[in-house]
């Protein structure tokens, strides 16, 4: 279990930038040390605990890259085509029993091991068969063409997967190519999630006329699971400081992170701050970000707590920039910086200097074929439709004050954020 001192996140002064907040997290959060073994089929999304050196070269033997005809380099036609006697047929999974003879060629298929002394393969499309069973090979092919040498992809002993790698399907494929069936991974990060507010009702429960169904909690739990977390759903905690404090203290000992949504602003009925301070410590992060300025960071019995805003878009944006790097740091994962793709803006926009803003946008291809980012037509951090009907976020850094059509902007696809 991660243990942090009550003052290790202490911060005072002006609003913290997004980069400062992320830097503070990654520098101070200690990675979970517990390791478990996962079957290869269950390894996607997990964080690799130990690096993997290639136990064999890939490919493990020299093989043909195409369907065709294998020959010795010494026999390559020079200047004009040449007829070769075809001797042998080697399929994928088979083996050549004898070395190829001078002046001969062997029929070979993609993935089949090269026969001894054969070094080049002619593609079957370039070969002409003539009466008598001979293959006529054209001149001009380079020695070694269409052959995959042993270890061409990865040599034996190479550090193919690093500790801290968050495994994706391509990494699982590589481990499978080494013949591995189980991987040592970091134990899943345990996260307790709850919403706060008397104005919320859980889906499936009765909803009063003045209540909203709680959507943030389910969005955040889904995002956490995509990060490979083990999630505990604490439901909705009502606006009562003492019960909030008791619940926080109870879950802190059994979780690596506590995540809340709502109740972290400065209103009289926003009780999370007082509840945390009664059982731990909390420093509000006045982050210079829109949407999502009211973000809180606290420590309860050594367990970090992050309080996100109640508006769904603000909660989504701050999850990406605060919770995501915290989870990765707790798991000891290698850094995964969010890299905005440069695109052309198809909209006008004004913003404040010194604040980073994220504009919900869709992609379209303009008449000249260039991809453009088109701003969602309505404002508001409470519009779930703006997340559903767009493709990602346009990132406007602290130095930008205005965007005009045709200007280059950075675009973050939702697919890359979660």
N, C-alpha and C positions, 0 to 999 in steps of 0.2 A: 504494500500500500504506500502511495506517495505521501511523504510527510513534509509539510512546509511550515516555517515559522510564521507567527501571526503578523510579522512586520516585513516579510520578504518582498511583498508587493507594494509596500507603502510608497505613495507618490503624492506630491503636492505641487501646486503651481497652476499654470495655464492649462487649457485643454490639451490632452495628449494626442499626438498624431497617430494614425493607423500604424505606421512603421515602428514608432516608439512602443506602442502597445504590444505588437507582435514580437518585437525584440525583447521586451521585458518578460513575456511568457516563455519564449524559447530558451532564454538565458537562466531562468530561475526554476523552471519545473524539472523535477528529477524523473527519469524514466523508470518505469516498472521493471523490476529485476526478475520476476517470476517467468519461467519458461515452460512451455508444454509442447507436446508433439501433436501435429495435425496430419491427418491423412492427406495425400496429394489432392484428392478430389474436393477436400474441404479447405484448401489453403488459400484460395482466392480471397483477397482483401486483408489477409493477415500480415503481420510485420515479422520478417525473418529475424530470428534471434542470433543465428550464427551464419557466417559467410560460407559459401559452398565453392570449393575448388573443383574444377572439372575432374571427375574420376576416370574419364576416358576422353580421347579426342573426338571432336565432332566435325565431319563424319568420322566414324571409327575405322573406316577403310576407304581406300581410293575407289571411286565409282564413276559411272557414266552419268553425265548431266542430261543426256538426250537418248532417244531411240536412234540407233544408227549402226555404224561399223567401226570397230576398233582396229588400229594398226600401230606398228612400231614407228617411232619418229624417223628412224633411218630409212623407212620405205615411203615417206611422204612424197607424192608426185611433185615434180619440179618442171614447170613450163608447159606441160601437157598432161591430159588425163591418162590414167593407167588402170588396167584391169587386174583385179586381185582374185585369187581363189578364196571362196568363203569356206571357212572351216570352224565349226563350233557355233553354238547358240547359247548365250548366257542371259538368263532372266533375273529380275530382281529377286533376291533371296537365294539364288543359286550360286554356283562357284565354278570358275574355270579350272579344269583339271590339269591342263598342260600349257606351257608357254606358247605364245603365238609364234608361228614360224615366219622367217623372212619371206616376203612376197605374198603373204596371206593376210586375210582380214577375218574378224570374227563378228557375227551378228550379236549385237548387245542392246539391252534395253535400259531405260532410265532407272538409276539406283542400283544396277547390277555391278558387282565388283569387276574391276578391270582385270583381264587375264595377265599373267606374268609377261613382262617385257613390252606390253602394249601401253602406249602413252598418249594417244590422241584418238578422238572419236569424230567421224564424219556424220553429220545429221542425215537421216535416211532420205530427207527431201532433196539432198544434194547428190545422192548416189543413184546411178543408173545400172539396172540389172540386165545382163545380156545372156544369150543362149550359152548353155554349158555351165550355168550356175555361178558365173563370175560377177563381181561387183566392180563397176567402173567408177573410180574416185577422181574428183576434179583436183587441179593444182591450186596452190595459193593458201591452203589452210595452215595456220600457225601451229607449231609444235605445242602440244598440251591442251589444244582447244577442246571444249566440251567435256572436260574431265574435272571432277571435284576431288582434290587430294585429301588424304586423311588429315584431320586437324585444320582444314581450310577455314572452317567457321570458328572453332574454339580449340586451342591446343590443350593437351592434358596438363593439369595442374594450374591452369589459369583461374583466377578468382572470378567466376562467372556471375555469382550473385552475392551481393554485399549484405552484411548484417545491417538491419535497419531498412532494408528494401520493403516497401509495401507491395505485396505480391499482386500481380495482375495476371490475366490469362496467359500472356506471353511468357511470364516468368514461370508459371506452372508448367507450360509446355517445355521449357528448357530443362526444368528439373526432371520431367518425365523422360526427356531424351537422354538423360544420364542414367536412367533406370531406377531413379529414386521413387519410393512409395510413401515416405513420411518425411516431414520437415520439422525442424525445431523453430517454433514461433513464440513471440511474446504473448503472454496471457492476455486475453481480451480486456480492454479498458472497461471498468464497471462504472456506468454513469446513471445517476438517479435524476429523473426528469419530473418536474411538476410545473403546473401553471398556478397563478394566484389571481384571486379576484372573485367577489360575490356576483359580478356581472356575467360569469361564465357558467355554462352547463356542458357536461360531457355528451357527445353524440350518443343517442339511444336512451338518454334520460329526459324527463320532462323539462321543458324550457319555459321559463316565465316570459311574459311579454317584454320585459326590460332586459332580458339576457341574450347573450350570443352563444352559439355552440363553439366550444373550444377547438380551434384549428391549429394553433401554434404548436401545442404539445405533440400532436401527431406528425406534423411536419418535422419538428426537431428530432423526434425518435426515429423517423425514417432516415434523416440525414446522418444521425449517429450510427445507425446500423450499416449504412453504406460505408462508413469509416471502420467497420469491423468491431464496433463496441457491443458490449452486453448491457442492455438498457433495462432499467427498472422504472416502471410507470407508476408514479406516486399520485396521479390524478390531479385534482384541483384542490388547492389549499385555500381556505377562506381568509378574508381580511381580518385576521385576529393575531396580534403579535405573539402572544404566549404560545398558541398552538403551532404557529409557524416556527417559532424557536425550538419547540420540542421536536417537531418533525425533522428539522435540519440537523439537530444534534443526534437523533436516532440513526439517520441514514449516513452520516459522515463516516462512521467507523467501518461501514461495510462497502464503501464506494471510493473510487479514485477521483471522481469529479461529481459535483452537484450542479445541475443546470436548471435554471428557472426562467420563466417568461412572464413578464408583467410585474408591476409593483415595485420597480426600481427607480421610478422618477422621484420628484420632490414634493408630490402632492400629499395632503394630510392623510389620505387613505392608502398610500403606498407604503406598506409595512415591512417589506423585505429588509430594508436597510436596518431598521431598528431591531428586527428579529435576529439578524446575523450578528449585529454588534452585541447583543445580549449573550450570545454563546460563542462568539469568536471575534473576528475583526473584519471590517469592510471599508474599502476605499473606493468611492465612486470614480470611475473613469469617465471623465468628461471628454470623450473622444471627439476629435474634429472630423466627424463623418456624417454624411446625410445619404439615406435615412439611417437613424440608429444612434444618436448621441447618448441617450441614457443607457449606458452599459456599466454593470457593477462587477467588481472582483473582490472576493472575500476569502477568508481562511477559517474553517471550522474544524478544530481538532486535527489540524494538519492537512485536511482535505480542501482543495481549492473549490470555490463556488463561483460560477459566472451567472450573473443575472442579465437577461436580454430584455429588450423593450417588448411591450405588449402588441404593438402594431405588427402584423405578419410580415410585411416587406422589410421593415427595420429589423425584425427578428431574423429573417433569412440572411440579410446582408451582414449583420454582425456575427451570426453563426459562422459564416464563411471566413471572416477576417479575425475572429477572436477564438471561437470554440474549435474550429478545425485545426489551427496550429497548436492549440493546447492539447488536443487529443493526440496529435502526431508526436508532440514532445513527450507526453506521458508514455507513449508506446515505444519511444526511442527510435522513431522512424527518421529516415533521412529527410532533409528539407525538401519540400515540394512547393517551390514558389509559384504563385499565380502569375502567368505571363499573358498580358493582354495582347491580342492580335490587332495590328494596325488596320483600320478600315476607314472608309470615307463616310463622314457624317451626312445624313440626309435630313438634318433638322437644325433649328436655331435654339440656343439655350443660354441663359445667364446664370451665374453662380457667384458665391462669395469667395473672395481671396482667402487663402489659408485653411480652407476646408476641403476634404476630399469628398466627392459626390459620385454616386452610382445611379445612372439613368437607365431605366428598363427600356430595352430596345429589341426590335425585330430585324431580321436580315432580309434584304431584297436585292435582286440584281437589276441595276439600272439599265437604261437603253444601250449604254456603251459597254455593257457586260461587266461593269465593276460592281463588287458587293458594297452595299450601303447599309448603315445602321439607321433605322427609323424609330424615333422616340414613341413610346406609348402615348396616346393622345391625352390621357388624364393624369393628374398629379395625385398624391396621397399615399402614405405609407400603410394605409389600411386596405388597399385594393388588391385582394388576392388574384383577381382577374389579370392584373398587370404582370404577375409572375407566370400565369398559365398561358397567356396569349402573346408572350414574347420569347425570344431565344437566348437572352443573356443580358449582361449589364455593360453599359459604356462607362469606363472608369475615367473620371476627370480629376487630375491631381490638384494639389493645393495651389499651384501657380496659375491655373486656368481660371479665367473670369467670364469667358464667353466662347460659345461654339457657333460657327456659321456653316451652312451647307457647303460641302466640298472640302471642309477641313479634315485632316487625319485625326482619328481618335482611337483609343484602345478599347477593344471589345473582349469581354470575358464570357465565354459560352457557359450556360448552365451545366452542360455535360462535363466541363472541366472543373466546375466548382464543387460538385457533389459526386 
